[in-house]
Amino acid sequence: MLGGICGLVLTIGLARFAYTPLLPALQTQTGLNDAAAGGLAAINYAGYIVGALVTAWMDDVRWRHRFYSAGLWMALLTTAAMALSTWLPAWGLWRFLGGLCGATGMLLGSGLVLGWLMRQGRRPELGVLFIGLGLGIVVSALGAWVLSGIWTLWSDQWLAFAALGLLFFVPPPLQRLKFWR
């Protein structure tokens, strides 16, 4: 359950929602206008929609596990990658992939945790898992507030969020959970 909560903080809170509290610094320091900022947000939502469709078509639990694990890694990488360029198409790619990560964390992570709970004979209290959504939003909001006092440069803030993401990176232990049985 803790791994699932951390996965949501990473894939939803940092890879997807950190964009909003970091946006003022990004706009001020890079000249990103409102239309482009809105476009990047829309691209992120498109990534989430594509991720939701892909996960809906996945029948094999092993592939769900692999895609979820890839989403965790990609959440870290796309968050760090936002700091590496000021080229709008690159940002669009990173935001799209960040949206895919959100879908993996929310949809695949939830399904994997629920399956594990049921196989263990535990009450499937999936609601506890969704603490990760709220916690992720709080971490991104408070993180941006704290980071802006330490590092004023927008790119440093993205890199700091990627480093913070390492605290929430808990890859699912495939052998112990035995997803394929």
Order of alpha helices (4+ residues) and beta strands (2+ residues): alpha-alpha-alpha-alpha-alpha-alpha-alpha-alpha-alpha
